[in-house]
């Protein structure tokens, strides 16, 4: 520690701009009659996604009491869906989220997430609302839309819905040093997307990518695209090559949700990752009847970075992990 460690990493002018953006976001939802909610950041359950490492904490009722292991939320999604099932109507939340292993120029293990849900919306309607908010904050006129198939065909001459693991691996190895074998097409698709396609998206400015492979649906519905191929009803927003938002036409089938949670658990076993309790309250909420809706999570810190043309996340948050 040195004598300047007390000071915020972000200039006060940047923090003022951040405050203005948060005010703008709240006004945006107030005008649309979307209710702001506040859910716990600690839960008895962890996210099941094998590619997200939850931060664990311990609660004791008194100093010598038995320890209860709790998990800091990586997203308020599960709790917000319980509110939807209870009849909340359209809701949004600006809150803290936490993830292990995410530190860098665009990552802090504690970050701010904007998440909202719109009953009666599908993915296309929600994309339009995301576009309205982001264009307002960043001063953009419109956002380009490209399908997952279109970007793979444009930049790699591949149809991602038809290519085999072997074909994907061959293309990957032409550009990237990959010292392993893998027969899971999604692993190759994710590698190609992150290393070869996402860097190309910077030239598009702001762009939505939609119709991801059905195998990457996560918590989204699956439908058939214009070519009759099953695709996930989800989208991601990239601004200047940076992923800013991830949205779904939400899964409401409780049995399918339970199956996907079990699949995640099995994946975690195969990858020898920690086994943690999954949220059966989410399944129960879906069983009770969550309305058809679309939802999206948007990184507030990254939105502010784009507004300020900043390359470092510590320029838009007061106290990153290094000086927290």
C-alpha positions as CSV (number, residue, x, y, z in Angstrom):
1,X,0.0,0.0,0.0
2,X,1.2,3.5,-0.8
3,X,-0.1,7.0,0.2
4,X,-2.2,7.4,-3.0
5,X,-4.1,4.1,-2.6
6,X,-7.0,5.9,-0.9
7,X,-7.9,7.8,-4.1
8,X,-10.4,6.5,-6.7
9,X,-9.1,5.1,-9.9
10,X,-11.7,7.0,-12.0
11,X,-11.5,10.8,-12.5
12,X,-14.4,12.5,-10.7
13,X,-15.6,13.9,-14.1
14,X,-16.0,10.3,-15.3
15,X,-18.0,9.4,-12.2
16,X,-20.2,12.4,-12.8
17,X,-20.9,11.1,-16.3
18,X,-21.6,7.7,-14.9
19,X,-24.1,9.2,-12.5
20,X,-25.8,11.0,-15.4
21,X,-26.1,7.8,-17.4
22,X,-27.6,5.9,-14.5
23,X,-30.2,8.8,-14.1
24,X,-30.8,8.6,-17.9
25,X,-31.4,4.8,-17.6
26,X,-33.9,5.2,-14.8
27,X,-35.7,7.9,-16.7
28,X,-35.9,5.6,-19.7
29,X,-37.6,2.9,-17.8
30,X,-39.9,5.3,-15.8
31,X,-41.2,6.6,-19.1
32,X,-42.1,3.0,-20.1
33,X,-43.7,2.1,-16.7
34,X,-41.0,-0.6,-16.0
35,X,-40.7,-1.1,-12.2
36,X,-37.3,-0.9,-10.5
37,X,-36.6,-3.9,-8.2
38,X,-33.9,-4.9,-5.7
39,X,-33.0,-8.5,-5.1
40,X,-30.4,-10.1,-2.8
41,X,-26.8,-10.4,-4.0
42,X,-26.3,-13.5,-1.8
43,X,-28.1,-16.8,-2.4
44,X,-28.1,-20.3,-1.1
45,X,-27.6,-21.5,-4.7
46,X,-25.0,-20.8,-7.4
47,X,-25.3,-20.4,-11.1
48,X,-25.1,-23.7,-13.0
49,X,-23.3,-22.4,-16.0
50,X,-19.9,-24.3,-16.2
51,X,-18.2,-21.2,-17.7
52,X,-19.1,-18.9,-14.8
53,X,-17.2,-19.3,-11.5
54,X,-19.3,-18.1,-8.6
55,X,-17.7,-16.3,-5.7
56,X,-18.5,-18.1,-2.4
57,X,-18.9,-16.5,1.0
58,X,-19.8,-17.7,4.5
59,X,-22.6,-16.5,6.8
60,X,-22.7,-17.3,10.6
61,X,-25.7,-16.4,12.8
62,X,-23.2,-15.5,15.5
63,X,-19.4,-15.7,15.6
64,X,-19.1,-19.3,16.7
65,X,-22.2,-20.6,14.8
66,X,-21.9,-23.2,12.1
67,X,-21.0,-21.7,8.7
68,X,-23.6,-21.5,6.0
69,X,-22.1,-21.3,2.5
70,X,-23.7,-18.7,0.3
71,X,-22.9,-17.5,-3.2
72,X,-22.7,-13.9,-4.6
73,X,-24.9,-13.5,-7.6
74,X,-23.4,-13.6,-11.1
75,X,-26.7,-12.1,-12.3
76,X,-30.0,-11.2,-10.6
77,X,-31.8,-13.4,-13.2
78,X,-33.1,-16.2,-11.1
79,X,-34.6,-13.9,-8.4
80,X,-36.1,-11.5,-11.0
81,X,-37.8,-14.5,-12.7
82,X,-39.3,-15.4,-9.3
83,X,-40.8,-11.9,-9.2
84,X,-42.1,-12.3,-12.7
85,X,-43.8,-15.5,-11.7
86,X,-45.4,-13.7,-8.7
87,X,-47.0,-11.1,-11.1
88,X,-44.6,-8.2,-10.9
89,X,-45.0,-7.2,-14.6
90,X,-42.2,-5.5,-16.4
91,X,-39.2,-5.0,-14.1
92,X,-35.6,-3.8,-14.2
93,X,-32.6,-3.7,-11.8
94,X,-29.3,-1.9,-11.6
95,X,-27.1,-3.9,-9.2
96,X,-23.9,-5.5,-8.4
97,X,-22.8,-8.9,-9.9
98,X,-19.8,-11.0,-9.0
99,X,-17.6,-13.5,-10.9
100,X,-14.4,-15.2,-10.1
101,X,-11.6,-15.2,-12.7
102,X,-12.7,-12.0,-14.4
103,X,-10.0,-9.3,-14.1
104,X,-8.6,-7.2,-16.9
105,X,-9.1,-4.0,-18.9
106,X,-12.8,-4.8,-19.4
107,X,-13.4,-6.9,-16.3
108,X,-13.6,-6.5,-12.5
109,X,-14.8,-9.3,-10.3
110,X,-17.4,-7.0,-8.9
111,X,-19.3,-5.1,-11.6
112,X,-22.6,-3.3,-12.2
113,X,-25.3,-5.0,-14.3
114,X,-28.5,-3.6,-15.7
115,X,-31.1,-6.4,-16.3
116,X,-34.7,-6.1,-17.4
117,X,-37.6,-8.3,-18.3
118,X,-40.6,-7.5,-20.5
119,X,-43.7,-9.8,-20.4
120,X,-45.3,-10.1,-23.8
121,X,-42.0,-9.2,-25.7
122,X,-40.1,-11.5,-28.0
123,X,-36.4,-11.2,-28.7
124,X,-36.9,-8.9,-31.7
125,X,-39.1,-6.5,-29.7
126,X,-36.5,-6.5,-26.9
127,X,-33.7,-5.8,-29.4
128,X,-35.6,-2.7,-30.5
129,X,-35.8,-1.5,-26.9
130,X,-32.1,-2.2,-26.2
131,X,-31.4,-0.2,-29.4
132,X,-33.5,2.7,-28.1
133,X,-31.7,2.8,-24.8
134,X,-28.2,2.4,-26.1
135,X,-28.6,4.8,-29.0
136,X,-29.9,7.4,-26.5
137,X,-27.0,7.0,-24.1
138,X,-24.3,6.7,-26.8
139,X,-25.7,9.2,-29.3
140,X,-26.1,6.5,-32.1
141,X,-28.6,6.6,-34.9
142,X,-29.2,2.9,-35.2
143,X,-27.7,-0.5,-34.6
144,X,-26.9,-3.1,-37.4
145,X,-28.4,-6.6,-37.1
146,X,-26.6,-9.7,-38.4
147,X,-27.4,-13.4,-37.7
148,X,-24.8,-15.8,-36.2
149,X,-24.8,-17.6,-39.6
150,X,-24.2,-14.4,-41.5
151,X,-21.1,-13.4,-39.5
152,X,-19.6,-16.9,-39.8
153,X,-20.2,-17.0,-43.5
154,X,-18.9,-13.5,-44.0
155,X,-15.6,-13.9,-42.1
156,X,-14.9,-17.6,-42.1
157,X,-17.0,-18.9,-45.1
158,X,-18.6,-21.4,-42.7
159,X,-22.2,-22.3,-41.9
160,X,-22.0,-22.7,-38.1
161,X,-25.2,-24.7,-38.0
162,X,-24.0,-27.3,-40.5
163,X,-20.2,-27.5,-40.0
164,X,-18.7,-30.5,-38.2
165,X,-16.3,-30.4,-35.3
166,X,-13.6,-31.4,-37.6
167,X,-14.3,-28.7,-40.1
168,X,-14.4,-26.1,-37.4
169,X,-11.2,-27.3,-35.9
170,X,-9.4,-27.1,-39.3
171,X,-10.4,-23.5,-39.7
172,X,-9.4,-22.7,-36.1
173,X,-6.0,-24.2,-36.6
174,X,-5.4,-22.1,-39.7
175,X,-5.4,-19.0,-37.5
176,X,-4.9,-20.1,-33.9
177,X,-2.4,-22.3,-32.2
178,X,-4.7,-24.9,-30.6
179,X,-2.8,-27.6,-28.8
180,X,-5.8,-29.9,-28.0
181,X,-8.5,-32.1,-29.5
182,X,-12.2,-31.6,-28.9
183,X,-15.3,-33.1,-30.5
184,X,-17.7,-30.6,-29.1
185,X,-18.7,-28.2,-31.9
186,X,-19.7,-25.5,-29.5
187,X,-16.2,-25.2,-28.0
188,X,-14.8,-24.6,-31.5
189,X,-17.6,-22.2,-32.4
190,X,-16.9,-20.2,-29.2
191,X,-13.2,-20.1,-29.9
192,X,-13.8,-19.0,-33.5
193,X,-16.3,-16.4,-32.3
194,X,-14.1,-14.9,-29.6
195,X,-10.7,-15.0,-31.5
196,X,-11.6,-14.5,-35.1
197,X,-15.1,-12.9,-35.5
198,X,-15.5,-10.6,-32.5
199,X,-12.3,-8.6,-33.4
200,X,-13.9,-8.0,-36.9
201,X,-17.1,-6.6,-35.3
202,X,-15.3,-3.4,-34.3
203,X,-15.6,-2.2,-37.9
204,X,-19.4,-2.4,-37.6
205,X,-19.6,0.1,-34.7
206,X,-22.7,-1.2,-33.0
207,X,-24.2,-4.6,-34.1
208,X,-26.6,-7.2,-32.8
209,X,-25.8,-10.8,-33.4
210,X,-28.9,-13.0,-33.2
211,X,-30.1,-16.6,-33.9
212,X,-27.3,-18.4,-32.0
213,X,-27.0,-22.2,-32.4
214,X,-29.8,-24.1,-30.5
215,X,-27.0,-25.8,-28.4
216,X,-26.1,-22.4,-27.0
217,X,-29.6,-21.5,-25.9
218,X,-28.7,-21.3,-22.2
219,X,-32.0,-20.0,-20.7
220,X,-33.6,-19.0,-24.1
221,X,-36.3,-20.6,-26.1
222,X,-35.5,-22.5,-29.3
223,X,-37.2,-22.0,-32.6
224,X,-36.6,-22.6,-36.3
225,X,-35.0,-19.9,-38.5
226,X,-35.9,-19.0,-42.0
227,X,-34.0,-22.1,-43.3
228,X,-35.8,-24.4,-40.9
229,X,-32.7,-24.8,-38.7
230,X,-33.3,-24.8,-34.9
231,X,-31.7,-21.7,-33.3
232,X,-31.7,-20.1,-29.9
233,X,-34.0,-17.1,-29.5
234,X,-31.2,-14.9,-28.1
235,X,-29.0,-12.0,-29.2
236,X,-25.8,-10.2,-28.1
237,X,-24.9,-6.6,-28.7
238,X,-21.4,-5.6,-29.5
239,X,-20.3,-2.0,-29.6
240,X,-16.8,-1.3,-31.1
241,X,-16.1,-5.0,-30.8
242,X,-17.0,-5.1,-27.1
243,X,-19.8,-7.3,-25.9
244,X,-22.3,-5.1,-24.1
245,X,-25.6,-7.0,-23.7
246,X,-27.0,-10.6,-23.9
247,X,-30.7,-11.1,-24.4
248,X,-33.2,-14.0,-24.5
249,X,-36.7,-14.8,-25.4
250,X,-37.0,-16.5,-22.0
251,X,-37.5,-20.2,-21.4
252,X,-40.8,-20.7,-19.5
253,X,-41.0,-24.5,-19.6
254,X,-40.2,-25.8,-16.1
255,X,-39.3,-29.4,-17.2
256,X,-36.9,-28.1,-19.9
257,X,-35.4,-25.7,-17.4
258,X,-34.8,-28.6,-14.9
259,X,-33.2,-30.6,-17.8
260,X,-30.9,-27.8,-18.7
261,X,-29.8,-27.3,-15.1
262,X,-29.0,-31.1,-14.9
263,X,-27.1,-30.9,-18.1
264,X,-25.0,-28.0,-16.7
265,X,-24.3,-30.1,-13.6
266,X,-23.1,-33.0,-15.7
267,X,-20.9,-30.7,-17.7
268,X,-19.4,-29.4,-14.5
269,X,-18.7,-33.0,-13.4
270,X,-17.0,-33.8,-16.7
271,X,-14.8,-30.7,-16.5
272,X,-14.0,-31.5,-12.8
273,X,-15.4,-28.2,-11.6
274,X,-16.9,-27.6,-8.2
275,X,-20.4,-29.0,-7.6
276,X,-22.6,-26.4,-6.1
277,X,-26.4,-26.3,-5.3
278,X,-28.6,-25.1,-8.2
279,X,-31.7,-23.0,-7.8
280,X,-34.7,-25.3,-7.7
281,X,-36.8,-22.3,-6.7
282,X,-36.4,-21.1,-10.3
283,X,-37.9,-24.3,-11.5
284,X,-40.7,-24.0,-9.0
285,X,-41.4,-20.4,-10.2
286,X,-41.7,-21.6,-13.8
287,X,-44.0,-24.4,-12.7
288,X,-46.3,-21.8,-11.1
289,X,-46.5,-20.0,-14.4
290,X,-44.0,-17.4,-15.4
291,X,-45.4,-15.2,-18.2
292,X,-44.0,-15.3,-21.7
293,X,-41.3,-12.6,-21.8
294,X,-37.9,-11.5,-23.0
295,X,-35.0,-10.4,-20.8
296,X,-31.6,-8.9,-21.2
297,X,-28.5,-8.2,-19.2
298,X,-26.3,-5.2,-20.0
299,X,-22.9,-4.3,-18.6
300,X,-23.2,-0.8,-17.1
301,X,-19.5,-0.3,-16.7
302,X,-18.9,-1.2,-20.3
303,X,-21.7,1.1,-21.4
304,X,-20.0,4.0,-19.5
305,X,-16.7,3.0,-21.0
306,X,-18.2,3.4,-24.5
307,X,-19.8,6.7,-23.6
308,X,-16.4,8.0,-22.4
309,X,-14.3,6.2,-25.1
310,X,-12.4,4.6,-22.3
311,X,-10.2,1.6,-22.8
312,X,-9.9,0.6,-19.1
313,X,-12.7,-0.3,-16.7
314,X,-10.9,1.3,-13.8
315,X,-11.5,4.7,-15.5
316,X,-15.3,4.3,-15.0
317,X,-15.5,2.7,-11.5
318,X,-14.4,4.4,-8.3
319,X,-12.6,1.5,-6.6
320,X,-11.7,-1.6,-8.6
321,X,-10.5,-4.7,-6.8
322,X,-6.9,-3.6,-6.8
323,X,-7.7,-0.7,-4.4
324,X,-11.1,-1.7,-2.9
